[in-house]
Every structure is written in structure tokens, then in C-alpha cells.
Amino acid sequence: MSNRRLPCLDTYLDKALIYLWPRFKTVFDMYIQSLYQCDAKMLWVDGTHPHHIVRCYMEFTASLIQLNAECGDGQLDMSLKRLRLAVDDLLVRFAEKFATQKLKHLFLLNNCDMAISILKEAGEEAKELRRYFEEKLESNLVSFVDELLMEYFGDLIKFVKN
């Protein structure tokens, strides 16, 4: 609060942070654990549109990144990375439910695209996470195009490769 010329609040806010951080960390860890333990069959919806859990994750993450922009707290960054890994794992479990590789890649493409659009709204602070999803989008796009071309031009592609 010194930046805002209110140094009298520094000790109060420090004590509040010391009191609230362990509880926030506990709830955050429970959230991550619930993503790993959830039953993908129950939450899976047969469709390639972006999943609502991924939207909630992205909006939650974007808001935490924006709130953390001034502080630069390493603990929160580490927790956000753990959360991203849990959501990646859940996305893979959802994608495995699709019958074809084409639908699997389309589902992942749609979710990555939604993630990127939400992170663009979050601003420059989210560029590292946005770059991660852009790379993931690119790899799934290549795989999706390969699957699509194999569907219609499989014999020609096999002939050219040989």
C-alpha cells in the first residue's frame, strides 16, 4: 500500500495475508485434487465444443494472474502450474472418450482456442500461459489436418510417402 500512499495499512494487510494464505492454499490444493480424482465419464458431454470445466479453469486462472500481476508471488505461480497440469490431464481423459482421432483433436482444438481467447482478455500478464496453449493448439491443428487429409486422401498420401 506504500505505492498508494497508505503505509499505515501495510501491517494489517501483511497479517491478513499470513492468516488467509494457508487457507487459500488448502482450498486450492483441494480443487486440484478434485480435478485429478473426478470421474471423466460423469462430466463428459458427447460433443467437440469447449468443456465448461475448462472455461471455469481459464477464467479463474486469468483472474488470479491479473490479481497477481503487481505482486509476482512465486507460490501462486507454482500453484497455477499445478492447476494447469491437472486440467491438461482432465482434457486428455475427456478426449480419450471420443471414438475417432479426428474428434479427439477437434475437441482439444476447441478447448485450446477458448483458452487462448480468455487469456488474451487477461492481458500481457498471461502471455506465458497463452503461449503454452498456442503451442498445444498448433500441435493439435497439425494432427487434426493430418487426420482429415488421411480420411479423404489416404491412398494418395501413402503412395507419396512410399
Phi, psi and omega per residue, in radians:
M1 nan -0.106 3.097
S2 -1.070 -0.574 3.114
N3 -1.078 -0.556 -3.089
R4 -1.717 0.236 3.098
R5 1.073 0.673 3.067
L6 -2.260 1.028 -3.085
P7 -1.136 -0.292 3.140
C8 -1.158 -0.361 -3.135
L9 -1.563 -0.140 -3.071
D10 -1.006 -0.859 -3.108
T11 -1.142 -0.689 3.115
Y12 -1.086 -0.810 -3.121
L13 -1.199 -0.604 3.071
D14 -1.109 -0.754 3.115
K15 -1.148 -0.690 3.110
A16 -1.107 -0.710 3.112
L17 -1.128 -0.756 3.123
I18 -1.087 -0.628 3.139
Y19 -1.324 -0.737 -3.019
L20 -1.481 -0.519 -3.038
W21 -1.025 -0.818 3.141
P22 -1.044 -0.653 3.127
R23 -1.204 -0.737 3.087
F24 -1.045 -0.758 -3.137
K25 -1.091 -0.720 3.124
T26 -1.101 -0.824 3.138
V27 -1.132 -0.702 3.126
F28 -1.096 -0.772 3.107
D29 -1.119 -0.644 3.087
M30 -1.139 -0.660 3.104
Y31 -1.109 -0.786 3.117
I32 -1.102 -0.783 -3.140
Q33 -1.086 -0.661 3.140
S34 -1.152 -0.544 3.089
L35 -1.186 -0.684 3.106
Y36 -1.213 -0.600 -3.037
Q37 -1.591 -0.193 -3.056
C38 -1.178 2.645 3.136
D39 -1.502 1.948 -3.093
A40 -1.113 -0.488 3.129
K41 -1.124 -0.675 -3.113
M42 -1.252 -0.606 -3.062
L43 -1.610 -0.205 -3.056
W44 -1.301 2.347 3.065
V45 -2.043 2.271 -3.088
D46 -1.280 1.632 3.127
G47 3.122 2.671 -3.068
T48 -1.629 0.085 3.127
H49 -1.236 2.824 3.135
P50 -1.048 2.449 -3.098
H51 -1.406 2.524 -3.088
H52 -1.158 -0.510 3.107
I53 -1.169 -0.671 3.129
V54 -1.172 -0.681 3.097
R55 -1.078 -0.793 3.116
C56 -1.068 -0.761 3.115
Y57 -1.042 -0.800 -3.081
M58 -1.163 -0.723 3.131
E59 -1.181 -0.690 3.086
F60 -1.109 -0.812 -3.137
T61 -1.113 -0.777 -3.140
A62 -1.071 -0.704 3.133
S63 -1.175 -0.701 3.105
L64 -1.156 -0.657 3.111
I65 -1.112 -0.750 3.127
Q66 -1.151 -0.703 3.117
L67 -1.187 -0.543 -3.082
N68 -1.532 -0.048 -3.022
A69 -1.024 -0.732 -3.094
E70 -1.354 -0.597 -3.042
C71 -1.411 -0.766 -3.090
G72 1.175 0.799 -3.095
D73 -1.333 2.093 -3.126
G74 -1.179 -0.555 3.133
Q75 -1.122 -0.731 3.139
L76 -1.194 -0.669 3.099
D77 -1.049 -0.742 3.123
M78 -1.144 -0.708 3.111
S79 -1.138 -0.664 3.109
L80 -1.161 -0.606 3.076
K81 -1.162 -0.714 3.096
R82 -1.115 -0.666 3.105
L83 -1.150 -0.701 3.115
R84 -1.093 -0.714 3.102
L85 -1.107 -0.687 3.122
A86 -1.148 -0.716 3.131
V87 -1.227 -0.658 3.055
D88 -1.023 -0.776 3.115
D89 -1.065 -0.751 3.123
L90 -1.135 -0.708 3.105
L91 -1.066 -0.727 3.121
V92 -1.128 -0.711 3.111
R93 -1.130 -0.661 3.062
F94 -1.145 -0.778 -3.077
A95 -1.119 -0.552 3.140
E96 -1.155 -0.290 -3.128
K97 -1.323 -0.290 -3.119
F98 -1.347 2.580 -3.052
A99 -1.301 -0.586 -3.079
T100 -2.074 2.724 3.087
Q101 -1.125 -0.594 -3.130
K102 -1.066 -0.808 3.128
L103 -1.178 -0.631 3.100
K104 -1.056 -0.848 -3.130
H105 -1.193 -0.601 3.103
L106 -1.138 -0.726 3.084
F107 -1.057 -0.814 3.132
L108 -1.147 -0.658 3.086
L109 -1.053 -0.837 -3.113
N110 -1.095 -0.703 3.132
N111 -1.209 -0.702 3.104
C112 -1.152 -0.694 3.124
D113 -1.113 -0.738 3.093
M114 -1.104 -0.723 3.128
A115 -1.062 -0.756 -3.138
I116 -1.116 -0.747 -3.122
S117 -1.140 -0.655 3.097
I118 -1.200 -0.698 -3.129
L119 -1.232 -0.478 3.051
K120 -1.127 -0.643 3.096
E121 -1.177 -0.483 -3.121
A122 -1.249 -0.332 3.077
G123 1.702 -2.866 -3.033
E124 -1.212 -0.416 -3.108
E125 -1.109 -0.451 -3.061
A126 -1.711 0.317 -3.025
K127 -1.153 -0.590 -3.137
E128 -1.143 -0.804 3.120
L129 -1.199 -0.654 3.106
R130 -1.105 -0.698 3.107
R131 -1.105 -0.670 3.096
Y132 -1.039 -0.837 -3.122
F133 -1.242 -0.504 3.061
E134 -1.162 -0.702 3.085
E135 -1.143 -0.718 3.112
K136 -1.141 -0.681 3.091
L137 -1.087 -0.780 -3.123
E138 -1.093 -0.771 -3.129
S139 -1.160 -0.678 3.104
N140 -1.246 -0.546 3.102
L141 -1.148 -0.755 3.108
V142 -1.082 -0.785 3.132
S143 -1.129 -0.684 3.130
F144 -1.132 -0.765 3.126
V145 -1.122 -0.715 3.090
D146 -1.046 -0.784 3.121
E147 -1.109 -0.709 -3.135
L148 -1.154 -0.753 3.123
L149 -1.185 -0.664 3.123
M150 -1.114 -0.556 -3.129
E151 -1.122 -0.700 -3.051
Y152 -1.803 -0.499 -3.077
F153 -2.199 0.595 -3.077
G154 -1.029 -0.787 -3.127
D155 -1.126 -0.733 3.140
L156 -1.128 -0.730 3.138
I157 -1.150 -0.732 3.098
K158 -1.099 -0.693 3.125
F159 -1.115 -0.765 -3.127
V160 -1.173 -0.678 -3.139
K161 -1.169 -0.548 3.135
N162 -1.496 nan nan
